[in-house]
């Protein structure tokens, strides 16, 4: 393990980088005004790496005011101008890729190879995608739908967006919130999780350095209770986008509806992983381990419930447990590390609680404990496989958000699909089969926003991400996301160029 006291300045130097504060308002860093401080902690060691002043209500007001002031200029810029700015932004991000990768690994405990190969390249690709999308915001073709009148539809930016991002993918979630909003001509205030603000701040600074005007992107780093609720309820914020738990999403909806805001919610998940008896067993086992352990299981699309056709069940359990045992936990900055820590000791204890309670009704086949030795200082938890739990049990129904996969058998295709749908969530799922008809049925009948076939977890900028049921509504990424951040206006005009003096008689009759 690394020695945080000596290695952190070499890896990131957060305290020096953000000496002016951890709020980014109107194009510059400032200190928060809440009167309270917060520490960013390295979850691999438990050591503090950065302490800053939290945002208060005054900071939210200032950020919204900056976004409001920037909106007229940015919204009236041509699509080409916004596109050019986003292309420059993508280039700056690419130049600073290693800086972003190290900062993300430090604050989240992600293996550096994951942030280098997934988080940062994905963010750069998203930026390039929305740079192109900015030039393709379209309404509908004009037409004469009512006599001598021509109608058409305009898509217009909506104003100041207030967004709240989670701690599991701070950089990517900042990008998913910010990019479609500003590409469409809006301005934004983003509240990152207070425990992982570093890359959101770097992202905003990179945008400014790329020439995106001051005030278009603002970051307020504070608690959900104070800064978050103030942002969601702010009268000058016209749309709220939130990613996080379903429980908190309900509170966000409650606050937002008081001022009739547009809502975009990406909430919890409990993704099923359905393995039919004709599946490639080796591929399914590898897919299950990768899908369950991505980001130490702290991913709402992670494979959490594996339903395996009974003829393959015991072999799947045995092979998955054996593969999990080979996963290497360690220092996120070490080349050989496969799995980093959870985000905090509190999250590790929460995950452990689920597994410990399950011992009374299920079989813990692999893992089920925190490692000892040097790793005990961090928030580590071993990859865990739980078998034979009941469908209605806590570990099957509740979102754990850790490196835990639960495996249950099924006896027929009907039962497998029914069990896959049997939770409140519907964010993502996968089905494993070499039969095209079976696979196609799974894509139709599994109720989730994304269904992978013979794979689990990949995402691409061109395709939408978002859920069904208690997993929320609205889409991230893709042109569907772009449209979320626009409002539609019907324009209609009279082609006759004649003053219709008798129009009032049509409406009111003779007077």
Long-range contacts (C-beta under 8 A, 24 or more apart in sequence): 1-44, 1-45, 1-330, 1-331, 1-374, 1-375, 1-377, 1-378, 2-44, 2-45, 2-331, 2-333, 4-42, 4-45, 4-47, 4-49, 5-47, 7-333, 8-42, 8-47, 8-49, 8-106, 11-102, 11-106, 11-333, 12-49, 12-99, 12-102, 12-103, 12-106, 12-198, 14-40, 14-49, 14-50, 14-103, 14-106, 14-198, 15-49, 15-50, 15-51, 17-202, 18-50, 18-52, 18-198, 18-201, 21-52, 21-53, 22-52, 22-53, 22-197, 22-201, 22-221, 23-55, 23-59, 23-63, 23-219, 23-220, 23-221, 24-201, 24-204, 24-205, 24-217, 24-218, 24-219, 25-59, 25-62, 25-63, 25-66, 25-218, 25-219, 25-220, 26-62, 26-63, 26-66, 26-214, 26-215, 26-218, 27-66, 27-208, 27-213, 27-214, 27-215, 28-214, 29-201, 29-205, 30-59, 32-56, 32-59, 32-221, 32-222, 33-58, 33-59, 34-59, 34-222, 34-226, 34-227, 38-194, 38-195, 38-221, 40-107, 40-195, 40-196, 40-197, 40-198, 41-195, 41-344, 42-106, 42-107, 42-109, 43-108, 43-109, 43-340, 43-341, 43-342, 43-343, 43-344, 43-345, 43-378, 43-379, 44-109, 44-331, 44-332, 44-340, 44-341, 44-378, 44-379, 45-377, 45-378, 46-345, 46-377, 46-378, 46-379, 49-106, 49-107, 50-198, 52-197, 52-221, 54-194, 54-221, 54-222, 54-223, 54-226, 54-227, 55-191, 55-220, 55-221, 55-222, 55-226, 55-227, 56-222, 56-226, 56-227, 57-226, 57-227, 57-230, 59-220, 59-222, 59-227, 60-189, 60-220, 60-222, 60-227, 60-230, 60-231, 60-234, 61-230, 61-234, 63-189, 63-218, 63-219, 63-220, 64-160, 64-162, 64-189, 64-218, 64-231, 64-234, 64-236, 64-237, 65-236, 66-214, 66-215, 66-218, 67-160, 67-187, 67-188, 67-189, 67-215, 67-216, 67-218, 68-159, 68-160, 68-187, 68-236, 69-215, 70-187, 70-213, 70-214, 70-215, 70-216, 71-157, 71-159, 71-160, 71-186, 71-187, 73-213, 74-182, 74-185, 74-186, 74-187, 74-213, 74-216, 75-156, 75-157, 75-185, 75-186, 75-187, 76-185, 77-185, 79-134, 79-135, 79-136, 79-137, 80-135, 82-134, 82-182, 82-183, 82-185, 83-131, 83-132, 83-134, 83-135, 83-183, 84-131, 85-210, 85-211, 85-212, 86-127, 86-128, 86-130, 86-131, 86-134, 86-179, 86-182, 86-183, 86-212, 87-128, 87-131, 88-210, 88-211, 89-127, 89-131, 89-206, 89-207, 89-210, 89-212, 90-124, 90-127, 90-128, 90-131, 91-210, 92-206, 92-207, 92-209, 92-210, 93-120, 93-123, 93-124, 93-127, 93-203, 93-206, 94-124, 96-202, 96-206, 97-121, 97-124, 99-202, 100-171, 100-199, 100-202, 100-203, 102-333, 103-198, 103-199, 103-202, 104-170, 104-171, 104-198, 104-199, 105-332, 105-333, 105-340, 106-198, 106-332, 107-170, 107-195, 107-196, 107-197, 107-198, 107-199, 108-167, 108-168, 108-170, 108-196, 108-295, 108-340, 108-343, 109-296, 109-332, 109-340, 109-341, 109-342, 109-343, 109-378, 109-379, 110-295, 110-296, 110-332, 110-340, 111-332, 111-337, 111-338, 111-339, 111-340, 112-332, 112-333, 112-337, 113-335, 113-337, 114-295, 114-340, 115-171, 119-169, 119-171, 119-172, 120-171, 122-172, 122-459, 122-461, 123-171, 123-172, 123-175, 123-203, 125-461, 126-172, 126-175, 126-176, 126-179, 126-461, 126-477, 127-175, 127-179, 128-461, 129-179, 129-461, 129-462, 129-477, 130-179, 130-180, 130-183, 130-482, 131-183, 133-180, 133-183, 133-479, 133-482, 134-183, 134-184, 136-479, 137-183, 137-184, 137-482, 137-486, 139-488, 144-495, 146-492, 148-494, 148-495, 148-496, 149-492, 149-493, 149-494, 149-495, 150-492, 150-493, 150-495, 151-490, 151-491, 151-492, 152-490, 152-491, 153-488, 153-489, 153-490, 153-491, 154-488, 154-489, 154-491, 155-184, 155-483, 155-486, 155-487, 155-488, 155-489, 156-185, 156-486, 156-487, 156-488, 156-489, 157-184, 157-185, 157-186, 157-485, 157-486, 157-487, 158-186, 158-238, 158-239, 158-262, 158-485, 158-486, 158-487, 159-186, 159-187, 159-236, 159-237, 159-238, 159-239, 160-186, 160-187, 160-188, 160-189, 160-236, 160-237, 160-238, 161-186, 161-187, 161-188, 161-189, 161-237, 161-238, 161-239, 161-240, 161-241, 161-485, 162-188, 162-189, 162-191, 162-231, 162-232, 162-234, 162-237, 162-239, 162-240, 162-241, 163-188, 163-189, 163-190, 163-191, 163-240, 163-241, 163-242, 164-190, 164-191, 164-224, 164-228, 164-231, 164-232, 164-240, 164-241, 164-242, 164-243, 164-244, 164-252, 165-190, 165-191, 165-192, 165-193, 165-200, 165-243, 166-193, 166-243, 166-244, 167-192, 167-193, 167-195, 167-196, 167-343, 168-295, 168-298, 168-299, 168-300, 168-343, 168-401, 169-295, 169-299, 170-196, 170-197, 170-198, 170-199, 170-200, 171-199, 171-200, 171-203, 173-243, 174-199, 174-200, 174-203, 175-203, 176-243, 176-465, 176-476, 176-477, 176-481, 177-241, 177-243, 178-203, 178-207, 178-217, 180-476, 180-477, 180-481, 180-482, 180-484, 180-485, 181-241, 181-485, 182-212, 182-216, 182-217, 183-482, 183-485, 184-482, 184-485, 184-486, 186-239, 186-485, 187-215, 187-216, 187-217, 187-218, 188-216, 188-217, 188-218, 189-218, 189-219, 189-220, 189-231, 189-237, 190-217, 190-218, 190-219, 190-220, 191-219, 191-220, 191-221, 191-222, 191-224, 191-227, 191-228, 191-231, 192-219, 192-221, 194-221, 194-222, 194-223, 195-343, 195-344, 196-343, 197-221, 224-248, 228-252, 229-255, 232-256, 232-261, 233-258, 233-259, 234-259, 235-259, 237-261, 238-262, 239-263, 239-264, 239-485, 240-264, 241-265, 241-474, 241-484, 242-266, 243-267, 243-476, 245-399, 246-399, 246-424, 246-425, 246-470, 246-471, 246-472, 249-472, 263-473, 263-474, 264-473, 264-474, 264-484, 265-472, 265-473, 265-474, 266-300, 266-427, 266-465, 266-466, 266-467, 266-471, 266-472, 266-474, 266-476, 267-300, 267-425, 267-427, 267-467, 267-470, 267-471, 267-472, 268-300, 268-399, 268-425, 268-427, 268-470, 268-471, 269-300, 269-301, 269-302, 269-304, 269-399, 269-425, 269-426, 269-427, 269-428, 269-467, 269-471, 270-304, 270-305, 270-397, 270-398, 270-399, 270-423, 270-424, 270-425, 270-427, 271-300, 271-301, 271-302, 271-303, 271-304, 271-305, 271-425, 271-427, 271-428, 271-429, 271-430, 271-448, 271-456, 272-303, 272-304, 272-305, 272-306, 272-307, 272-419, 272-420, 272-421, 272-423, 272-429, 272-430, 272-446, 272-448, 273-303, 273-304, 273-305, 273-306, 273-307, 273-405, 273-429, 273-430, 273-432, 273-456, 274-306, 274-307, 274-416, 274-417, 274-420, 274-429, 274-430, 274-431, 274-432, 274-442, 274-446, 275-306, 275-307, 275-308, 275-309, 275-312, 275-316, 275-432, 276-309, 276-413, 276-416, 276-431, 276-432, 276-433, 276-435, 276-438, 277-309, 277-310, 277-311, 277-312, 278-433, 278-434, 278-435, 278-438, 279-309, 279-312, 279-432, 279-433, 279-434, 279-454, 280-432, 280-434, 280-454, 281-312, 281-315, 281-316, 281-319, 282-319, 283-432, 283-454, 284-312, 284-316, 284-432, 285-316, 285-319, 285-320, 285-323, 286-323, 287-430, 287-432, 287-454, 287-455, 287-456, 288-316, 288-320, 288-405, 288-456, 289-320, 289-323, 289-324, 289-327, 289-383, 289-405, 290-456, 290-457, 291-430, 291-456, 291-457, 292-383, 292-403, 292-404, 292-405, 293-324, 293-327, 293-338, 293-339, 293-383, 293-403, 294-457, 296-339, 296-340, 296-341, 296-342, 296-381, 296-402, 296-403, 297-351, 297-400, 297-401, 297-402, 297-403, 297-404, 298-342, 298-343, 298-347, 298-401, 298-402, 299-457, 300-399, 300-401, 300-427, 300-428, 300-471, 301-427, 301-428, 301-450, 301-457, 301-459, 301-465, 302-457, 303-405, 303-430, 303-456, 303-457, 304-399, 304-400, 304-404, 304-405, 304-406, 305-396, 305-405, 305-406, 305-408, 305-419, 305-420, 305-423, 306-405, 306-406, 306-407, 306-408, 307-407, 307-408, 307-409, 307-410, 307-416, 307-419, 307-420, 308-407, 308-408, 308-409, 308-410, 309-409, 309-410, 309-411, 309-416, 310-409, 310-410, 310-411, 313-407, 313-409, 316-407, 317-365, 317-385, 317-387, 317-407, 320-366, 320-385, 320-405, 320-407, 321-365, 321-366, 321-385, 324-366, 324-367, 324-383, 324-384, 324-385, 325-366, 325-383, 327-383, 329-371, 329-375, 329-380, 329-382, 330-375, 339-383, 339-403, 340-380, 341-375, 341-378, 341-379, 341-380, 341-381, 342-379, 342-380, 342-381, 342-402, 342-403, 343-379, 344-379, 345-379, 347-379, 347-401, 347-402, 348-379, 348-380, 348-381, 348-402, 350-400, 350-401, 350-402, 351-381, 351-400, 351-401, 351-402, 351-403, 351-404, 352-381, 354-394, 354-395, 354-398, 354-400, 354-402, 354-404, 355-384, 355-386, 355-395, 355-404, 357-394, 357-395, 358-386, 358-389, 358-393, 358-394, 358-395, 361-389, 361-390, 361-393, 362-386, 362-387, 362-388, 362-389, 362-390, 362-393, 362-395, 362-406, 363-387, 363-388, 367-403, 367-404, 391-419, 391-422, 396-423, 397-423, 397-424, 399-425, 413-438, 413-441, 417-441, 417-442, 417-445, 417-446, 420-446, 421-445, 421-446, 421-447, 424-469, 424-470, 425-467, 425-469, 425-470, 425-471, 426-467, 426-468, 426-469, 426-470, 426-471, 427-466, 427-467, 427-468, 427-471, 427-472, 428-452, 428-467, 430-454, 430-455, 430-456, 449-475
